[in-house]
């Protein structure tokens, strides 16, 4: 996976995910909201600098809140249509984001 991230409202959020077969899924958008250690909201409906894009697909909201001795992590994907949501699911959204969370937990455990 490739990522370019400018953590400020209007900053670029670019990623290229690769399937096990080598297919690439590029995504470019912008950060909408950045609250350090708490919340990140980004979308592909807008590009860097809040410029409208041609084919919006989804907006993501990731929150992290203290809970007991740990952290509650919630990732939400908001789609404009049910068809887009279904397409995202078929692309492996749940599995991919689940693996990303597992990797985050592993890295956090090593800190």
C-alpha positions in Angstrom: 0.0 0.0 0.0 1.1 3.5 -0.8 0.0 6.5 1.2 0.5 10.3 1.0 -1.2 12.2 3.8 -1.1 15.9 4.7 -2.9 16.1 8.0 -4.7 19.4 7.8 -8.1 20.4 6.4 -7.8 20.5 2.7 -4.6 18.5 2.7 -4.1 15.5 0.4 -5.2 12.0 1.3 -3.9 9.7 -1.4 -3.7 5.9 -1.2 -3.0 3.1 -3.6 -4.2 -0.3 -2.4 -3.1 -3.5 -4.1 -5.0 -6.8 -4.3 -3.2 -10.1 -3.8 -3.4 -10.4 -7.6 -1.6 -7.1 -8.0 -4.5 -5.0 -9.1 -4.2 -1.4 -8.0 -6.9 0.7 -6.5 -5.9 4.4 -6.4 -7.8 6.9 -4.3 -7.2 10.6 -3.9 -9.1 13.0 -1.8 -8.6 15.5 1.0 -8.8 15.7 4.7 -11.8 17.5 6.0 -11.3 17.3 9.7 -8.1 16.6 11.8 -8.3 16.5 15.6 -5.0 15.2 16.9 -5.2 11.8 18.5 -9.1 11.8 18.3 -10.6 12.1 14.8 -9.8 12.0 11.1 -12.4 12.7 8.4 -11.4 12.4 4.8 -13.3 12.1 1.5 -12.7 11.5 -2.2 -15.6 13.8 -3.1 -13.1 16.6 -2.8 -9.5 16.7 -3.9 -6.6 18.5 -2.2 -7.5 22.1 -1.5 -11.2 21.2 -1.3 -11.5 20.9 -5.2 -14.5 18.9 -6.3 -13.8 15.6 -7.9 -15.6 13.9 -10.8 -16.6 10.6 -9.2 -17.1 10.8 -5.4 -17.2 7.4 -3.8 -17.1 7.7 0.0 -16.2 9.7 3.1 -14.5 8.1 6.0 -14.6 9.1 9.7 -12.1 7.5 12.0 -12.5 8.2 15.7 -10.3 7.2 18.7 -11.5 7.7 22.2 -10.0 6.7 25.5 -11.9 3.8 27.1 -10.8 2.2 30.3 -7.1 1.2 29.9 -7.4 1.2 26.1 -8.8 3.1 23.1 -12.1 2.7 21.3 -11.4 2.9 17.5 -14.3 3.4 15.2 -14.0 3.6 11.4 -17.1 4.6 9.4 -17.4 4.7 5.6 -20.3 6.8 4.2 -21.3 6.2 0.6 -23.6 8.3 -1.6 -25.5 5.3 -2.8 -26.3 1.7 -1.8 -24.6 0.6 -5.0 -21.3 2.3 -4.0 -21.5 0.7 -0.6 -22.0 -2.7 -2.2 -19.1 -2.1 -4.6 -16.9 -1.1 -1.7 -17.8 -4.3 0.2 -17.1 -6.4 -2.9 -13.7 -4.7 -3.1 -12.9 -6.2 0.3 -13.5 -3.1 2.4 -14.3 -5.0 5.6 -11.4 -7.4 5.3 -8.9 -4.7 4.3 -9.8 -2.2 7.0 -9.9 -5.0 9.5 -6.4 -6.0 8.5 -5.3 -2.4 8.8 -6.7 -2.2 12.3 -4.9 -5.4 13.3 -1.6 -3.9 12.0 -2.3 -0.7 13.9 -2.9 -2.7 17.1 0.4 -4.6 16.5 2.4 -1.4 16.0 0.7 0.3 19.0 1.6 -2.7 21.2 5.3 -2.2 20.3 5.4 1.5 21.4 
